[in-house]
Amino acid sequence: MKYPLTLRGRIALSAAAVTALALIILAAGTWIYVYLEDLEAIDEHLVGETHELRADLAEGDMDEDEFSEDPFELRLGLAAIKGDGTVLGITPNFSTAVVDQGTTNLGFSIQADVDSRWRIYSTRQDDVLIVIGHNLEEFDDVLSDLASIQILLVPFVSLLTAWISWLVAGRSLAPIRKAAAAAASIGVTDLTARLPTVLSDDEIGQFTHVLNGMLDRIEKNYLQAKRFAGDASHELSTPLTIIKGELEKLVAKNNLPELAEQGIISAQQEVDRMHQIIDQLLLLARFDAGKASADYAPINLSSLLREMTEDVDLLSEKYALTVTHEVASDIWVQGDSGQLYRLLLNLFTNATKYNRPQGSIGYHLRRENGHAQFLISNSGPEILEADAERVFERFFQADESHATRGNGLGLSLCREIAHAHGGTIRLVSSTEKATDFLVELPVVSAA
Amino acid sequence: VRILVIEDERKVASLIAAGLTEQGWAVEICGNGDDGLRLATAENFDALVLDIMLPGRDGLSLLRKLRSEHSPVPVILLSARGDVNERVEGLEIGADDYLAKPFSVIELVARIRAIVRRRTGDSLTVLTFADLSLNLHQRTVTRGEKLIELTSREFALLETFLSSPGRVLSRTFLSQKVWGYQFDPETNVIDVAVRRLRGKIDEGFSPKLIQTVRGVGYSIASE
């Protein structure tokens, strides 16, 4: 499942949504409650006024004063109308239109004229219709003010909540962000790095603690695995010396039966292969231990490459390959000539071995942006894009059938050598026609 | 010529001894550092083959002790580590050569011979076989009266053959020795290089000197 937002964003957004929903429900409830309470109070007031008027009416002492405007009760309108339509009295603030509407239905109702709204209570006493109204202007004002405040408050508080939870989430998640950054850097540089320790005992603190524990175990295993290759190769070198010596001794004997001779020669070839693997593993172990770059000195890469022209020629003869090259003079790099030689010879060997008869090899050495660029191109089989990185892995074989044999260490060694020299090696492109490897090493001034 | 081999692996020691005896040299074997030091100081040897990892006193400390007593005996160190630092350290404290395991006994014998010759004042600037001669200083090769032009790899190849006359040298051995690199068996670099060398030193001459030993490798020998 993929979210378009970060965890932090989602936390802030959901906090805001929950707050908004709660506030809306609360606001609506409050508004309805105030509405009902106020209306009830008005109604009670109207009923009370009605009783007074009725009493006055029953006693017959109703006069003009009854309907004069009460300066303290402008909200209240009174009207009394006889059955024949004779108006016994009406307060001047009361509109006849409202009263007329009020006469049509007894009891409580809300009526409006052009400029005001009224709560009306109409009752009948004998022949007289009593209509009492309460002007709703204030009531409406209060409710609309309340609504305005609520409408403003809901988004404001929601945004505030969003902002606060954004901050809090950010602060709580900061150790995770740091941990992620730290974890990303581990392995690129070295495995000894650990996540920053969080002192708190909360989930994040526990999380970093667990991760660091895991890293401890990984580092230990990694070091063990790394040392293992070196140690194993080391231990194998003495028995291999013995086997080699015994076979050499046997081969020196003449008049061996042919069967024995063939067996010995075959065994010798395999011993040599093992020797080569052990050699490379030891060198790789030395790179892993960071010891291989201790004695680097300025090397004239151009001269080294020119000295190898003969080797390329020897290598390519078998397949009748056409070799073209272009080597710029006096390109110096800081390094070890033995290792660089090995790097180049590995690439030349591959370019020859993985090629077609009458194919071609082209290479050039140039200076480009402070780097020595060695590009080697051959007409070999295509390396699939999926394998572009994997060819540099130890013991990787592009061809699972091992039709063209190699031990799969050559390119990984090339990469180690390039890295130890502060440079890179990569597969630039590979098509059916040509495969290009590029080595880049930082240039130094001549010794 | 008398050589002391200080090596605790019995099989390795006896293989070295066999290779050296074959040269007509006398060999003494010793299995630990303390006895080795005693022997080396008490008796006269023309060269020492010294393993670094030894029971008792280790090879490097033995060598240090020997040099502090001003013993000039040439020493070849053997090591299973093949570590550059160890090699440098060994040479700094006075070893004459260093060989990493797994090594070839042929190579060891050739190196000891070079050291012994240097020591007995036998200048090693010219290697010869039959009417072929190779001058290491002038870097020239002649067969009979004729000067032969060789490329740098051909020269190194011929030098290797002339250092072990009569010995059959495998392709791997030649590859390691001349290029310091083991070519993939898929490539036939060694065969091509030998064929070219042969074209220069054997073509038009008699007898042919470079022999192919089927399946095994090559050697320099008279037919």
Interface residues (C-beta under 8 A of the other chain):
Chain A: H234 E235 L236 S237 T238 L240 T241 I242 K244 G245 E246 E248 K249 V251 A252 E261 Q262 I265 Q268 Q269 D272 R273 H275 Q276 I278 D279 L282 R286 K291 A292 A294 D295 E307 E310 D311 L314 L315 E317 K318 G338 Y341 R342 L345 T349 T352 K353 T404 R405 G406
Chain B: E9 K11 V12 L15 I16 A18 G19 A80 R81 G82 D83 V84 N85 V88 A100 K101 P102 F103 S104 V105 I106 T151 S152 R153 R167 V168 S170 T172 W179 G180 Y181 Q182 F183 D184 P185 E186 T187 N188 V189 V192 A193 R196 G215 V216
